[in-house]
Amino acid sequence: MLLNKAMPVCPKVVLVTMFEPAGRPGELSLFKERLDLTPVELAETGLREVHLGAEGDLLALCTGVGTANTAISLTSLGLCPEIDISESFFIIAGIAGADPTAATLGSPVWADWCVDGDLAFEIDAREIPADWPTGILPLGSTRPFGPSDNLPQDDLGSSYQVFEFNHALVQAAYDLSAKLALETSPAHETYLKKFPDNFAARQAPTVLRGDCLSAARYFHGERATTWAREWVKHWTGGQGRFATCGMEDSGTLHALKVLGTTGHANPARALLLRTASNFTQPPPSEPATEHFTDENTFPAFDLALENGNRTATAVIDDILENWPEWNSRF
């Protein structure tokens, strides 16, 4: 489908996905199958995976993995003359690692906060002082989780490091989806028995609210998870609780923030939904190094795709069906 610059499409919802692995369905696949989406050509943007619903009310794209890909993709989309996303709602939907003390596999989690985990000072793990819990420090700090005293107030570290969502919008999305029937699987239940002391990990999947750490590196391990909890707490002033991690979201949100300054997008209309496909640490007594194989990296990949699709679609459908109310309310 070719679009006309003279009459730009104005989608009510933009669905942002990131990961389509070769040879198997990924984050966009179920949406393409179930929402009657048609590929569109936006050659001048460099975007390859862009799809529109029949009425042009829904636009879905797959950006590619990593903060750089998502930042570039969203900026390109926002500046594309054939598309007007200035009044769109954004639903960022992907798989996630989950803290086993906060969520179980297959649980979709709406975020109130997203914290970048890549901008930091770092000391090699073999050189960390004995009394430090981590070698990763906030930019401008001289100790773990210390204040960033050595950064100018307008430095990138403060404007890019943490994103706060519109909590009323998050609440609305959660209220719509909280009671959805979600899938589970025997393989999921068997795997969860490896976490006998984590109450949250052993529950059936359910829609939750919790906060996301965005880091382009795939981290794994008990100590790494402890760091993530403290990192999210630090950058949100104690208001956020680490629940999920993804590899792209701070890039997406920074692009929306910049587009918001020019009127090309409204970052207050953004939602982040991450669904747990794996935990951020191994079961007790299992080494973290065994969890970078295909079978262990994403033990609930298909389950996360299914439950994430159901949850995001419930909100997408409601926005499209009740656009005047959503548009006036947010």
C-alpha positions in Angstrom: 0.0 0.0 0.0 1.3 3.4 -1.0 0.4 6.5 1.1 -0.2 10.1 -0.1 1.8 13.0 1.4 -1.1 15.3 0.6 -3.5 13.3 2.8 -1.5 11.8 5.7 -2.9 8.9 7.6 -3.8 9.8 11.2 -3.7 6.6 13.3 -5.5 6.7 16.6 -3.2 4.0 17.9 0.5 3.2 17.1 1.6 -0.3 18.2 5.3 -0.5 18.7 7.0 -3.9 18.7 10.7 -4.7 18.5 11.6 -8.4 18.0 10.9 -10.7 15.1 13.4 -13.6 15.2 14.2 -15.4 12.0 12.2 -18.6 11.5 9.5 -18.1 14.2 6.7 -15.7 15.1 7.8 -12.7 17.1 6.2 -9.7 18.8 4.4 -8.4 15.8 3.2 -11.7 14.3 0.0 -12.3 16.3 -1.1 -8.7 15.8 -0.7 -9.1 12.0 -2.7 -12.3 12.0 -5.5 -11.1 14.2 -6.0 -7.4 13.4 -6.3 -7.4 9.6 -3.1 -5.4 9.0 -1.8 -4.5 5.6 1.9 -3.7 4.9 2.6 -0.1 3.8 5.6 1.4 2.0 7.4 4.3 3.7 10.6 4.2 1.6 12.0 7.5 2.6 12.0 6.5 6.3 14.0 3.3 6.0 11.3 1.5 7.9 10.5 -2.0 6.6 7.9 -3.5 8.9 5.0 -1.0 9.0 1.4 -2.1 8.8 -2.0 -0.3 8.8 -5.5 -1.4 9.8 -8.3 -1.3 7.2 -9.5 2.2 8.3 -6.0 3.6 9.0 -6.9 3.9 12.7 -4.2 1.5 13.7 -0.5 1.5 12.7 1.8 -1.2 13.8 5.5 -1.5 13.3 8.5 -3.6 14.3 11.6 -1.5 14.9 14.3 -4.0 15.4 16.2 -4.8 18.6 18.0 -2.3 20.8 17.6 1.3 21.9 19.3 2.7 18.8 16.9 1.0 16.4 13.8 2.1 18.3 14.9 5.7 18.7 15.7 5.9 15.0 12.5 4.2 13.9 10.1 6.3 16.1 11.8 9.5 15.0 11.6 8.5 11.3 7.9 7.6 11.8 7.2 10.9 13.6 8.8 13.0 10.8 7.3 11.0 7.9 5.0 13.2 5.8 2.6 10.4 5.0 1.8 9.7 8.6 0.5 12.1 11.3 1.0 10.6 14.8 0.6 13.9 16.7 -2.6 12.7 18.4 -1.9 9.0 18.5 -1.9 6.7 21.5 1.3 4.6 21.6 1.3 1.0 22.9 4.8 -0.4 23.2 4.4 -4.2 23.5 7.1 -6.8 23.8 8.4 -9.8 25.7 10.4 -9.2 28.9 12.7 -10.6 31.5 10.8 -10.6 34.9 12.0 -10.4 38.5 10.7 -13.7 39.9 9.7 -11.9 43.1 7.4 -9.5 41.2 5.8 -11.5 38.3 5.5 -14.9 36.9 6.1 -16.1 33.3 3.4 -15.1 30.9 2.3 -12.1 33.0 1.7 -8.9 31.1 3.0 -5.9 33.1 2.0 -2.2 32.5 4.7 0.2 33.5 4.4 3.4 35.4 8.2 4.1 35.1 10.9 3.1 32.7 14.5 3.5 33.7 17.5 3.3 31.4 20.1 0.8 32.5 22.9 1.6 30.0 24.0 5.1 30.8 26.3 4.6 33.8 29.9 4.5 35.1 31.1 0.9 35.3 34.1 -0.7 37.0 35.3 -4.2 35.9 33.7 -6.8 38.2 37.2 -8.0 39.2 38.1 -4.6 40.5 35.0 -3.7 42.5 35.8 -2.6 46.1 34.9 -5.3 48.7 32.3 -3.1 50.4 30.5 -2.2 47.1 27.4 -4.2 46.1 28.0 -3.4 42.4 30.5 -1.9 40.0 27.8 0.0 38.1 27.4 3.6 39.2 25.0 6.4 38.2 26.7 8.9 35.8 28.3 11.6 37.9 28.4 9.6 41.1 31.4 8.3 43.0 29.7 5.3 44.6 26.9 2.8 43.9 23.5 4.4 43.9 25.0 7.7 45.0 23.9 11.2 43.8 25.0 12.4 40.4 26.8 15.5 41.8 29.2 15.8 39.0 26.6 16.2 36.2 25.2 19.5 34.9 21.5 19.8 35.6 20.6 19.7 31.9 22.9 16.8 31.1 21.6 13.8 29.2 21.9 11.7 32.3 18.8 13.3 33.9 16.6 13.8 30.9 17.2 10.4 29.3 17.7 8.2 32.4 14.1 7.9 33.7 10.7 8.2 32.1 7.4 8.6 34.1 4.2 7.6 32.3 0.8 9.2 32.6 -0.4 7.3 35.6 -4.1 8.0 34.8 -3.6 6.4 31.4 -1.8 3.4 32.8 -4.6 3.0 35.3 -7.1 3.0 32.5 -5.2 0.4 30.5 -4.8 -1.8 33.6 -8.6 -1.5 34.5 -9.5 -2.6 31.0 -7.2 -5.7 31.0 -6.9 -6.7 34.6 -9.5 -9.5 34.5 -8.6 -10.9 31.1 -8.4 -14.7 30.8 -4.7 -15.6 30.2 -3.1 -18.7 29.0 -0.7 -21.0 30.9 1.0 -24.2 29.9 2.2 -27.5 31.6 5.8 -26.6 30.6 5.4 -23.2 32.3 4.0 -24.8 35.5 6.8 -27.3 35.6 9.5 -24.7 35.2 8.0 -22.6 38.0 8.4 -25.4 40.5 12.1 -24.6 40.4 11.3 -21.4 42.3 9.8 -22.9 45.5 10.5 -19.8 47.7 9.2 -17.1 45.2 5.5 -16.7 45.7 5.0 -14.4 42.8 6.9 -16.7 40.4 4.6 -19.7 41.2 1.3 -17.9 40.5 -0.8 -18.3 37.3 -0.2 -15.4 34.8 -2.2 -12.3 35.5 -2.1 -8.7 34.3 0.0 -6.5 36.6 1.5 -3.1 37.1 5.2 -2.8 37.7 8.2 -0.9 36.4 10.6 -1.6 33.6 14.4 -1.3 33.3 15.6 -0.7 29.7 19.1 -2.0 28.9 20.4 -3.0 25.5 22.4 -5.8 27.1 20.6 -9.0 28.1 21.6 -9.4 31.8 20.9 -12.5 33.9 21.7 -13.5 37.4 20.7 -13.1 41.1 23.1 -10.2 41.7 22.2 -8.5 38.4 18.5 -8.7 39.5 19.4 -7.2 42.8 21.2 -4.4 41.0 18.1 -3.8 38.7 15.8 -3.5 41.7 18.1 -0.9 43.3 18.7 1.0 40.0 15.0 1.4 39.4 14.4 2.5 43.0 17.3 5.0 42.8 16.2 6.7 39.6 12.6 6.9 40.6 13.2 8.4 44.0 11.9 5.2 45.6 8.6 5.3 43.7 9.3 2.6 41.2 9.5 -1.2 41.7 11.5 -3.2 39.2 9.3 -5.9 37.6 10.4 -6.3 34.0 13.3 -5.5 31.7 13.5 -4.9 27.9 16.2 -3.9 25.5 14.6 -1.0 23.7 12.2 1.1 25.7 14.3 4.1 26.8 15.2 4.6 23.1 11.5 4.6 22.1 10.5 6.9 24.9 13.3 9.4 24.3 12.3 9.6 20.6 8.7 10.3 21.7 9.9 12.9 24.2 11.9 14.7 21.5 9.0 14.5 19.0 6.7 15.9 21.7 8.8 19.1 21.8 8.0 19.7 18.1 4.4 18.7 18.3 4.9 15.5 16.2 3.8 13.2 19.0 2.3 13.3 22.5 4.5 11.3 25.0 1.7 11.6 27.6 -0.2 9.1 25.4 2.4 6.4 25.6 1.9 3.0 27.3 4.5 0.3 27.9 3.4 -3.4 28.2 6.1 -6.0 28.8 5.1 -9.7 29.1 7.4 -12.1 30.9 9.0 -14.7 28.7 11.9 -15.4 31.1 13.2 -14.5 34.5 16.1 -12.2 35.1 17.8 -14.8 37.3 18.1 -18.6 37.2 16.4 -21.0 39.6 18.2 -21.6 42.9 21.4 -23.7 42.6 21.5 -23.3 38.8 24.4 -21.2 37.3 23.4 -18.2 35.3 25.7 -19.3 32.5 23.3 -22.1 31.6 20.6 -19.7 30.7 22.0 -18.3 27.4 21.0 -21.3 25.4 18.0 -21.3 23.0 15.8 -23.5 25.3 16.6 -21.5 28.5 16.8 -17.9 27.2 13.1 -17.6 26.7 11.3 -20.5 28.4 7.9 -18.9 28.0 8.3 -17.1 24.7 5.1 -18.3 23.0 3.1 -17.9 26.2 4.3 -14.3 26.5 3.4 -13.5 22.9 -0.1 -14.8 23.4 -0.8 -13.1 26.7 0.8 -9.9 25.6 -1.3 -9.9 22.4 -4.5 -10.4 24.3 -3.7 -7.6 26.8 -2.6 -5.0 24.3 -5.5 -5.8 21.9 -8.1 -5.3 24.6 -6.8 -1.7 25.1 -6.3 -1.1 21.3 -9.9 -2.2 20.6 -11.3 0.0 23.3 -9.5 3.1 22.1 -10.7 2.5 18.6 -14.2 1.9 19.6 -14.4 4.7 22.1 -12.1 7.3 20.5 -14.0 10.5 21.5 -13.8 9.5 25.1 -10.2 8.6 25.1 -9.3 11.6 23.0 -11.0 14.0 25.4 -9.9 12.3 28.6 -6.1 12.1 27.8 
